Amino acid sequence: MTNIKDRVNLCFCNVFPNIRPEDIPGASATSLAAWDSVAHVTLLSTVAEEFGVELEVEDFDDLVSYALIVDYLEKKSPDV
């Protein structure tokens, strides 16, 4: 089974096709010019679909980096 970080990496690659793999762990809304409001919703929708979870709308404003998304998923569903 692929781990959470590998699966989140795939989500980032799908939403941000020009991102280099080594830049993904440090990616955030402030570090990626392409991470606008549409990309944010697309990324979180992609993550929700990949993991089969429903992300809480009130959490969207907090999920603004790779690290925060991974941490959220590990806490929400440690066995995903």
Order of alpha helices (4+ residues) and beta strands (2+ residues): alpha-alpha-alpha
